[in-house]
Amino acid sequence: MENIELVRIDDRMLHGQVVSTWLKDYSIEQVLIINDKAANDPIQKSVAGLAAPKEVKVHLFGVDQFIDILKKTPIKRKTMLIFTTSTDVLKLVENGLDIKEVNVGGMRYNENRKRLSKAVSVTPEEEDAFKKLIEKDIKVFIQMIPKSDESLMKNLLK
C-alpha cells in the first residue's frame, strides 16, 4: 500500500510516545486504529484521537470493516496503522493488506502470555501469527521509538 508509512502493534494504541516520535519521524497525516473492541466502544472512539496533534486525522475501524474499506478505497494520506495484536495484522494481510514490515511496540504481559522481550508478550495464537507474517517475508521487529535499536522478532521466536 503506497501511503501506509508505518504498521505498528501497540496495545496502548495511540499514546504520547507514538505521537511525539513516530508521527513526527514519518510525517504521518492520519492514524487508523484497527481494533474490534475499540471500534465498538463509544468511549474509546471519542478519546481515540485526543493524544494526536489536531492536523492528524484519527479513525477507528473493526478488522472486517477495515478489510472492506481497503478493497474499495485507496489510502491517500501518509498513514500509520495501529493494531493491538499480531492476529489482526495477519488477518488483514491474508485479506489483501500489502505491507513489508511490522513494528512491534508494546504487548503487555499477563498470566496468559509468554514474554519475548521487556515490552512484548504473546499468546500462542499471537506467536503463531507472528511466525506466519515472517513466513510471508514481512519484516517484524520490536522497536519502542525510532531512535532505539530494533530486535528482529524471528530471533525471539526460536
C-alpha positions in Angstrom: 0.0 0.0 0.0 1.6 3.1 -1.2 0.7 5.5 1.5 1.0 3.2 4.5 4.1 4.6 6.1 4.1 2.5 9.3 2.3 -0.5 10.7 2.6 -0.8 14.5 1.3 -3.2 17.1 0.9 -1.4 20.4 -1.8 -2.4 23.0 -1.9 1.1 24.3 -2.9 2.2 20.7 -2.3 5.9 20.3 -0.3 7.4 23.2 2.2 10.2 23.9 5.3 8.2 22.9 3.8 7.3 19.5 2.7 10.9 18.9 5.9 12.5 19.9 8.2 10.2 17.9 6.6 8.0 15.2 4.1 10.5 13.9 6.8 13.2 13.5 9.5 11.0 12.1 7.2 9.6 9.4 5.3 12.8 8.7 2.1 10.9 9.4 -1.1 12.7 8.3 -3.6 10.1 9.6 -3.7 7.2 12.1 -6.0 4.3 11.6 -6.5 2.2 14.7 -7.7 -1.3 13.7 -9.3 -3.0 16.7 -12.7 -4.6 17.0 -13.2 -3.8 20.7 -12.2 -0.2 20.5 -14.2 0.3 17.3 -17.3 -0.9 19.1 -16.7 1.2 22.2 -18.2 4.7 22.1 -15.9 5.9 24.8 -12.8 4.6 23.1 -14.0 6.2 19.8 -14.4 9.5 21.5 -11.0 9.6 23.1 -9.0 7.8 20.4 -7.7 11.0 18.8 -7.1 13.1 21.9 -3.4 12.4 22.0 -2.8 13.3 18.3 -2.0 16.8 17.0 -5.1 18.4 15.6 -3.7 18.2 12.0 -3.5 14.4 12.2 -6.8 12.6 11.5 -7.5 9.5 13.7 -10.1 6.9 12.8 -11.1 3.6 14.5 -12.2 0.6 12.5 -13.0 -3.0 13.3 -10.9 -5.6 11.4 -13.6 -6.8 9.0 -14.7 -3.2 8.5 -11.2 -2.2 7.5 -10.9 -5.1 5.1 -14.0 -3.8 3.3 -12.6 -0.3 3.2 -9.2 -1.4 1.8 -11.0 -3.2 -1.1 -12.9 -0.1 -2.1 -10.9 3.0 -1.0 -7.3 3.9 -1.8 -5.4 5.4 1.1 -4.3 8.9 0.0 -2.8 10.4 3.1 0.5 9.3 4.7 -0.9 6.8 7.1 0.1 4.8 10.2 -1.9 1.7 11.1 -2.1 0.7 14.7 -3.1 -2.7 15.8 -3.2 -4.3 19.3 -2.4 -7.9 18.2 -0.5 -9.8 15.5 -3.5 -11.9 14.8 -5.4 -8.8 13.5 -2.4 -7.9 11.3 -2.2 -11.4 9.9 -6.0 -11.4 9.1 -5.6 -8.2 7.2 -2.5 -9.4 5.3 -4.4 -12.6 4.4 -7.2 -10.3 3.1 -5.1 -8.1 0.8 -3.1 -5.7 3.0 0.2 -5.4 1.3 2.9 -4.5 3.8 6.7 -5.0 4.0 7.2 -4.6 7.8 5.5 -4.5 11.1 6.9 -2.5 14.1 6.0 -4.0 17.4 5.8 -1.6 20.3 4.0 -2.9 23.4 2.1 -6.1 24.1 1.7 -6.3 27.8 2.5 -9.4 29.9 -0.2 -11.3 31.8 -0.5 -14.8 33.0 -1.8 -16.0 29.6 1.1 -14.6 27.7 4.8 -15.6 27.2 7.3 -12.8 27.5 9.5 -12.4 24.4 11.1 -9.1 25.4 10.7 -6.4 28.1 7.8 -4.9 26.3 6.4 -7.7 24.2 4.5 -10.8 25.5 2.3 -13.1 23.3 -0.4 -15.7 23.5 0.2 -18.9 21.5 -2.1 -17.5 18.8 -0.2 -14.2 18.6 3.1 -16.1 18.4 1.8 -18.3 15.6 0.5 -15.1 13.7 4.0 -13.5 14.0 5.6 -16.7 12.6 3.1 -16.6 9.7 3.8 -12.9 9.0 7.6 -13.7 9.0 7.0 -16.6 6.6 5.4 -14.1 4.2 8.7 -12.2 4.1 7.3 -9.4 6.3 10.0 -7.9 8.5 8.6 -8.0 12.1 10.7 -6.1 14.6 10.4 -4.7 18.1 11.4 -1.0 18.4 10.0 1.3 21.1 10.9 4.6 19.5 12.6 5.4 16.1 16.0 6.0 17.7 16.1 2.8 19.7 17.6 -0.4 18.5 15.5 -2.9 16.6 15.1 -6.6 17.7 14.0 -8.9 14.9 11.0 -11.0 16.0 12.3 -14.1 14.2 15.3 -14.2 16.6 13.0 -14.1 19.6 10.6 -16.8 18.4 13.1 -19.7 18.2 
